[in-house]
Amino acid sequence: MASPDISQNMPRSGFAFLLTDSGGKVLLGILLAAVIVVPIFNLWVPESSPLHLSTFYVGLFGKYLTFALLALSVDLIWGYCGILSLGHGAFFALGGYAMGMHMMREIGSRGVYGHPVLPDFMVFLNWKELPWYWFGFDHFWFAAIMVFLVPGALAFLFGWLAFRSRVTGVYLSIITQALTYALMLAFFRNDMGFGGNNGLTDFKDLLGFNLQSDATRAGLFIASAVALALAYALCRYITASRLGRVLVAIRDAESRTRFLGYRVEYYQLFVFTVSAMLAGIAGALYVPQVGIINPSEFAPPNSIEIVIWVAIGGRGSLYGAVLGAVLVNYAKSYFTGAIPELWLYALGAMFILTTIFLPRGIVGSVPAFELGHGAKMAIARIVGRMRENLRGAR
């Protein structure tokens, strides 16, 4: 699938996107409006009012934002560096498990079995003591560090072995898919200490706030929106910098970039690790809003679906990945409710039609999304010439 040529229009300063990135400004503006409007319509507008937004939809929109953050992390490496990862669901799930472990520790004696230390599933499986790798998760700050550290460490180790061996292309995609499949099989085992097939669930609160309350749901939505905005700014800063130019060069001509003296594997390793951390944050925000994390999140089809989001939205644009994630998941919510047996066919049809008719995705193929500064100047020149011709005709 072709990707848009973005290298020619990159701003010189990493923060210049605030002035030149029209799509980014629209995205950030929408997020700002959502942060203000959604909580107001949910918490302060009466339920009898047609403007009232139910807590169900607040949680649903918050979940869409976490998926958008996940798609953003994939677009950073695929759209700008040419690394097609079919295992990014693993980093998403690891971040979710880290947050889930903290919330399980927060339950304490309020569980079904009333054990002050062991989670319910460990009591059920006759565990006698808490495994060492659960230590520290009773503190939120420790869990927050693990949300970054665990996916980042795995990505760094995997990337170091893969990129220094110059594993690229379809081979790298297959290996990433094998990675997430291996983790799925491991987490399904009861003796791993992560809840086995059932995973982690029955969460009570987060930072002392009841997860079932409307205010907490609104707070999680705001946190997801803020995280997405900050992640977008970080990704745009990376791609608009000199580092971003090198990443695009690696994407378009890796051998030539290596011949010019760049240590390609270092750039790939850096952006792959950053991307994994962003995916971990998305998973950590996802779990409290859906109330469960289990090994099915590691399933390879989930990672493939993320790639489809990015492809439909338009890879190599960042905000296109966000758009694709929201649109596809909205369609998924509709189809799985109306005609659930046809959802997979609808997803496949969307991907095929996009590949055939919109090879650069929605953002890259629909002119309305490409009216950046240069296009606006061109339109202004055309309008000016039309005015001059009209005056001459008079």
C-alpha positions as CSV (number, residue, x, y, z in Angstrom):
1,M,0.0,0.0,0.0
2,A,1.4,3.3,-1.0
3,S,2.1,5.9,1.6
4,P,1.9,9.7,1.2
5,D,5.1,11.6,0.5
6,I,5.5,13.6,3.7
7,S,9.2,14.2,3.6
8,Q,8.9,17.3,1.4
9,N,6.6,19.2,3.7
10,M,8.2,18.6,7.0
11,P,8.6,21.7,9.1
12,R,12.1,22.6,10.3
13,S,11.1,22.9,14.0
14,G,9.7,20.0,15.9
15,F,6.9,22.2,17.4
16,A,6.1,23.9,14.1
17,F,3.2,21.5,13.6
18,L,1.2,23.8,15.9
19,L,1.2,26.3,13.0
20,T,1.5,24.1,9.9
21,D,-0.3,20.9,10.7
22,S,-3.9,21.7,9.9
23,G,-5.1,18.2,10.5
24,G,-3.4,18.0,13.9
25,K,-4.9,21.3,14.9
26,V,-8.4,20.0,14.0
27,L,-7.7,16.9,16.0
28,L,-6.5,18.7,19.1
29,G,-9.4,21.1,18.8
30,I,-11.9,18.3,18.7
31,L,-10.2,16.7,21.8
32,L,-10.3,20.0,23.7
33,A,-14.0,20.4,22.8
34,A,-14.7,16.8,23.8
35,V,-13.0,17.2,27.2
36,I,-15.3,20.1,27.9
37,V,-18.6,19.0,26.4
38,V,-18.7,15.3,27.2
39,P,-18.4,15.7,31.0
40,I,-20.9,18.6,31.0
41,F,-23.5,16.6,29.0
42,N,-23.0,13.6,31.2
43,L,-22.8,15.0,34.7
44,W,-24.7,18.3,34.6
45,V,-27.3,17.9,32.0
46,P,-30.4,16.1,33.4
47,E,-31.2,12.7,32.1
48,S,-34.6,13.9,31.0
49,S,-32.9,16.3,28.5
50,P,-32.3,15.2,24.9
51,L,-28.7,16.6,25.3
52,H,-27.9,14.2,28.2
53,L,-25.0,11.8,27.4
54,S,-25.3,8.5,29.2
55,T,-22.4,7.0,31.1
56,F,-22.4,4.1,28.7
57,Y,-21.5,6.4,25.8
58,V,-18.9,8.2,27.9
59,G,-17.2,4.8,28.5
60,L,-17.6,3.9,24.8
61,F,-16.1,7.1,23.6
62,G,-13.2,6.7,26.1
63,K,-12.5,3.3,24.7
64,Y,-12.4,4.7,21.2
65,L,-9.8,7.2,22.4
66,T,-7.6,4.4,23.8
67,F,-7.9,2.6,20.4
68,A,-7.0,5.8,18.7
69,L,-3.8,6.1,20.8
70,L,-3.0,2.5,20.0
71,A,-3.4,3.2,16.2
72,L,-1.2,6.3,16.6
73,S,1.6,4.1,18.0
74,V,1.4,1.8,15.0
75,D,1.3,4.6,12.5
76,L,4.5,6.1,14.1
77,I,6.5,3.0,13.2
78,W,4.6,1.8,10.1
79,G,3.7,5.1,8.4
80,Y,7.1,6.8,9.1
81,C,9.6,4.1,9.4
82,G,8.2,1.2,7.4
83,I,8.0,-1.2,10.3
84,L,4.8,-3.2,10.0
85,S,4.2,-4.7,13.4
86,L,1.5,-7.4,13.6
87,G,2.1,-7.9,17.3
88,H,1.4,-4.5,18.8
89,G,-1.6,-5.9,20.7
90,A,1.0,-7.5,23.0
91,F,2.3,-4.2,24.2
92,F,-1.3,-2.9,24.6
93,A,-2.2,-6.0,26.7
94,L,1.0,-5.7,28.8
95,G,0.1,-2.2,29.7
96,G,-3.4,-3.3,30.5
97,Y,-2.2,-6.1,32.7
98,A,0.1,-3.7,34.6
99,M,-2.9,-1.5,35.5
100,G,-5.1,-4.5,36.1
101,M,-2.7,-5.9,38.6
102,H,-2.7,-2.6,40.5
103,M,-6.5,-2.5,40.6
104,M,-6.6,-6.2,41.8
105,R,-4.3,-5.3,44.7
106,E,-6.5,-2.4,45.5
107,I,-9.5,-4.7,46.1
108,G,-7.9,-6.2,49.2
109,S,-10.3,-7.9,51.5
110,R,-13.3,-6.7,49.5
111,G,-13.0,-9.8,47.2
112,V,-15.3,-12.7,47.2
113,Y,-13.0,-14.8,49.4
114,G,-12.1,-11.8,51.6
115,H,-8.3,-12.5,51.5
116,P,-6.4,-9.3,52.4
117,V,-3.5,-10.0,50.1
118,L,-4.2,-12.6,47.5
119,P,-6.7,-11.9,44.6
120,D,-9.7,-14.1,44.4
121,F,-8.4,-16.2,41.5
122,M,-5.2,-17.1,43.5
123,V,-7.3,-18.1,46.5
124,F,-9.5,-20.3,44.2
125,L,-6.3,-21.9,42.8
126,N,-4.9,-22.5,46.3
127,W,-2.0,-20.2,46.0
128,K,-0.4,-19.7,49.4
129,E,1.5,-16.5,48.8
130,L,1.7,-13.6,46.4
131,P,4.2,-14.1,43.5
132,W,7.3,-11.9,43.6
133,Y,6.3,-10.2,40.4
134,W,3.1,-8.9,42.0
135,F,5.1,-7.0,44.7
136,G,4.8,-3.2,44.3
137,F,1.6,-3.2,42.4
138,D,-0.3,-2.0,45.5
139,H,1.2,1.4,44.7
140,F,-0.2,3.4,41.7
141,W,3.2,5.0,41.0
142,F,4.8,1.6,40.6
143,A,2.1,0.4,38.3
144,A,2.4,3.6,36.2
145,I,6.1,2.9,35.8
146,M,5.4,-0.7,34.8
147,V,3.0,0.5,32.2
148,F,5.9,2.2,30.4
149,L,8.7,-0.2,31.5
150,V,7.3,-3.6,30.7
151,P,6.2,-2.9,27.1
152,G,9.2,-0.7,26.5
153,A,11.7,-3.3,27.8
154,L,10.1,-6.1,25.7
155,A,10.2,-3.9,22.6
156,F,13.8,-2.9,23.3
157,L,14.9,-6.5,23.7
158,F,13.0,-7.7,20.7
159,G,14.0,-4.8,18.6
160,W,17.7,-5.1,19.5
161,L,17.7,-8.7,18.4
162,A,15.7,-8.2,15.3
163,F,17.0,-4.9,14.0
164,R,20.7,-5.6,14.6
165,S,20.2,-8.9,12.6
166,R,18.6,-6.7,9.9
167,V,15.3,-8.6,10.0
168,T,12.8,-6.4,8.1
169,G,9.8,-6.6,5.9
170,V,7.4,-9.5,6.0
171,Y,9.8,-11.5,8.2
172,L,9.7,-8.9,10.9
173,S,5.9,-8.8,10.7
174,I,5.7,-12.6,11.1
175,I,8.0,-12.6,14.1
176,T,6.0,-9.9,15.8
177,Q,2.9,-11.9,15.2
178,A,4.6,-15.0,16.7
179,L,5.6,-12.9,19.7
180,T,2.1,-11.9,20.6
181,Y,0.8,-15.4,20.0
182,A,3.4,-16.9,22.3
183,L,2.5,-14.4,25.0
184,M,-1.2,-15.3,24.6
185,L,-0.5,-19.0,25.2
186,A,1.7,-18.1,28.2
187,F,-1.0,-15.9,29.8
188,F,-3.7,-18.5,29.3
189,R,-1.8,-20.8,31.8
190,N,-3.1,-20.6,35.3
191,D,0.3,-21.2,36.8
192,M,1.5,-17.9,35.3
193,G,-0.3,-16.0,38.0
194,F,-2.3,-13.7,35.8
195,G,-5.8,-15.2,36.1
196,G,-5.5,-17.7,33.3
197,N,-8.4,-17.8,30.8
198,N,-10.5,-15.4,32.9
199,G,-7.8,-12.8,33.3
200,L,-8.2,-10.0,35.8
201,T,-11.6,-8.4,36.5
202,D,-14.0,-7.3,39.3
203,F,-12.1,-4.1,39.8
204,K,-13.5,-1.8,42.5
205,D,-11.8,1.5,42.3
206,L,-8.8,3.4,41.0
207,L,-6.9,6.0,43.1
208,G,-9.7,5.8,45.6
209,F,-12.4,6.6,43.1
210,N,-15.3,4.2,42.5
211,L,-15.0,2.8,38.9
212,Q,-18.8,2.6,38.6
213,S,-19.5,6.2,39.4
214,D,-20.3,8.7,36.6
215,A,-17.6,11.1,37.7
216,T,-14.9,8.5,37.5
217,R,-16.0,7.4,34.1
218,A,-15.9,11.1,32.9
219,G,-12.4,11.4,34.5
220,L,-11.2,8.4,32.6
221,F,-12.5,9.8,29.4
222,I,-10.7,13.1,30.1
223,A,-7.5,11.2,30.9
224,S,-7.8,9.3,27.6
225,A,-8.3,12.5,25.6
226,V,-5.4,14.2,27.3
227,A,-3.1,11.2,26.8
228,L,-4.1,11.0,23.1
229,A,-3.4,14.8,22.6
230,L,0.0,14.5,24.3
231,A,0.9,11.3,22.4
232,Y,0.0,13.1,19.1
233,A,2.2,16.0,20.0
234,L,5.1,13.7,20.9
235,C,4.7,11.7,17.6
236,R,4.4,14.9,15.6
237,Y,7.5,16.3,17.3
238,I,9.4,13.1,16.4
239,T,8.3,13.0,12.8
240,A,8.8,16.7,12.2
241,S,12.4,16.7,13.5
242,R,15.6,15.6,11.9
243,L,15.0,12.2,13.4
244,G,11.7,12.1,11.5
245,R,13.5,12.8,8.2
246,V,15.9,9.9,8.9
247,L,12.9,7.6,9.7
248,V,11.2,8.5,6.4
249,A,14.5,7.9,4.6
250,I,14.7,4.5,6.2
251,R,11.1,3.8,5.2
252,D,11.7,4.7,1.6
253,A,15.3,3.5,1.0
254,E,16.8,1.6,4.0
255,S,19.9,0.3,2.2
256,R,20.7,3.8,0.8
257,T,20.3,5.3,4.3
258,R,22.6,2.8,5.7
259,F,25.1,3.4,3.0
260,L,25.1,7.1,3.9
261,G,26.5,6.2,7.3
262,Y,23.4,6.2,9.5
263,R,23.0,3.4,12.1
264,V,19.6,2.4,10.9
265,E,19.0,-0.1,13.7
266,Y,19.4,2.5,16.3
267,Y,16.7,4.7,14.8
268,Q,14.4,1.7,14.3
269,L,15.0,0.5,17.9
270,F,14.2,4.0,19.3
271,V,11.0,4.5,17.5
272,F,9.9,0.9,18.1
273,T,10.4,1.3,21.8
274,V,8.6,4.6,22.0
275,S,5.7,3.1,20.0
276,A,5.4,0.2,22.4
277,M,5.3,2.5,25.4
278,L,2.5,4.5,23.8
279,A,0.6,1.2,23.2
280,G,1.1,0.3,26.9
281,I,-0.4,3.6,28.0
282,A,-3.4,2.9,25.7
283,G,-3.8,-0.5,27.4
284,A,-3.6,1.0,30.9
285,L,-6.4,3.5,30.1
286,Y,-8.5,0.9,28.3
287,V,-8.7,-1.6,31.2
288,P,-10.4,0.6,33.9
289,Q,-13.0,1.6,31.3
290,V,-14.0,-1.9,30.2
291,G,-13.4,-3.6,33.6
292,I,-11.5,-6.6,32.4
293,I,-8.2,-7.7,30.9
294,N,-7.6,-11.3,29.7
295,P,-5.3,-13.2,27.3
296,S,-7.6,-12.7,24.4
297,E,-6.1,-9.2,24.0
298,F,-2.9,-10.9,22.9
299,A,-4.7,-12.6,20.0
300,P,-3.0,-11.9,16.7
301,P,-6.3,-10.9,14.9
302,N,-6.4,-8.0,17.3
303,S,-3.0,-6.7,16.2
304,I,-4.0,-7.2,12.5
305,E,-7.2,-5.2,13.1
306,I,-5.0,-2.3,14.4
307,V,-3.2,-2.2,11.1
308,I,-6.5,-2.1,9.3
309,W,-7.5,0.9,11.3
310,V,-4.3,2.7,10.3
311,A,-4.6,1.7,6.6
312,I,-8.2,2.9,6.4
313,G,-7.5,6.2,8.1
314,G,-4.3,6.8,6.1
315,R,-0.9,5.9,7.3
316,G,1.9,8.4,7.5
317,S,-0.4,11.2,8.7
318,L,-0.9,10.4,12.4
319,Y,-4.3,12.0,12.6
320,G,-5.4,9.6,9.8
321,A,-4.7,6.7,12.2
322,V,-6.8,8.4,14.9
323,L,-9.7,8.9,12.4
324,G,-9.4,5.3,11.2
325,A,-9.5,3.8,14.7
326,V,-12.6,5.8,15.7
327,L,-14.5,5.1,12.4
328,V,-13.8,1.4,12.3
329,N,-14.6,0.9,16.0
330,Y,-17.8,2.9,15.7
331,A,-18.7,0.7,12.8
332,K,-17.8,-2.4,14.9
333,S,-20.1,-1.2,17.7
334,Y,-22.9,-0.8,15.2
335,F,-22.5,-4.0,13.3
336,T,-21.9,-6.2,16.3
337,G,-25.1,-4.9,17.8
338,A,-27.3,-4.9,14.6
339,I,-25.9,-7.8,12.6
340,P,-23.1,-9.4,14.6
341,E,-22.6,-12.3,12.3
342,L,-21.6,-9.9,9.4
343,W,-19.1,-7.8,11.3
344,L,-16.0,-9.6,10.1
345,Y,-17.3,-9.5,6.5
346,A,-17.9,-5.8,6.9
347,L,-14.4,-5.3,8.2
348,G,-12.9,-7.2,5.4
349,A,-14.9,-5.3,2.8
350,M,-13.8,-2.0,4.3
351,F,-10.1,-3.0,4.1
352,I,-10.5,-4.3,0.5
353,L,-12.4,-1.3,-0.7
354,T,-9.9,1.0,0.9
355,T,-7.0,-0.9,-0.7
356,I,-8.5,-0.7,-4.1
357,F,-10.2,2.7,-4.2
358,L,-8.4,4.6,-1.4
359,P,-4.8,3.2,-1.4
360,R,-3.6,6.1,0.7
361,G,-6.4,5.8,3.2
362,I,-9.2,8.3,3.8
363,V,-6.9,11.2,4.8
364,G,-4.5,10.6,1.9
365,S,-7.2,10.2,-0.8
366,V,-9.9,12.6,0.1
367,P,-8.9,16.1,-0.9
368,A,-10.8,17.7,2.0
369,F,-8.2,16.2,4.4
370,E,-5.2,17.5,2.5
371,L,-5.9,21.2,2.4
372,G,-2.7,22.2,4.2
373,H,-0.9,25.5,3.9
374,G,0.5,24.8,0.5
375,A,-2.9,23.7,-0.9
376,K,-4.6,26.8,0.5
377,M,-2.0,29.0,-1.1
378,A,-2.5,27.3,-4.4
379,I,-6.3,27.7,-4.1
380,A,-5.8,31.4,-3.3
381,R,-3.7,31.9,-6.4
382,I,-6.3,30.2,-8.6
383,V,-9.1,32.3,-7.1
384,G,-6.9,35.4,-7.6
385,R,-6.4,34.6,-11.3
386,M,-10.1,34.0,-11.8
387,R,-10.8,37.4,-10.3
388,E,-8.3,39.0,-12.7
389,N,-9.8,37.2,-15.7
390,L,-13.3,38.4,-14.6
391,R,-12.0,42.0,-14.3
392,G,-10.4,41.8,-17.8
393,A,-13.6,40.4,-19.3
394,R,-15.5,43.4,-17.9
